[in-house]
Amino acid sequence: MKQLLLDTNFLLLPGQFRVDLFGGIAKLMDEPFELIVPEGAIKELKIIASTAKAGKPAAKLALQFVADMEKKGQLKIVPIEREKGEKGAVKSVDDWIVAYTKYNPCIVCTNDKGLKNRLKENKVKTIILRERSYLGFG
């Protein structure tokens, strides 16, 4: 089963652009998949939901999506830990994602330009938002 790792800004897309994440991913994937979200992304969403003005509704919707999908068993939240061979504390969710992909083959769902570039260097597949309306491979 293929792992699809969703980052914070990807989870905000339904609230920002009215995109159906689960339906869009299901259309793209031709094999069984498991959605995973780093616990750090949940923490970031909670901060946005409680402090940001512009992103508050999108973050609340994202948190509800994650809770609903987890309850249905369609999504798993994974703890952020150091990956094998990594030294020191994990600095950011993006750093953790890059480290995670080194040891766990997966597709990363993100719209973060910096993260996409880092993943591209490591030949990691990505799923991104295209033309603000549908999902596609990056």
Summary of the structure (lengths in Angstrom):
residues: 138
radius of gyration: 14.2
end to end distance: 20.3
largest distance: 39.6
contacts: 412
relative contact order: 0.21
helix: 48%
strand: 20%
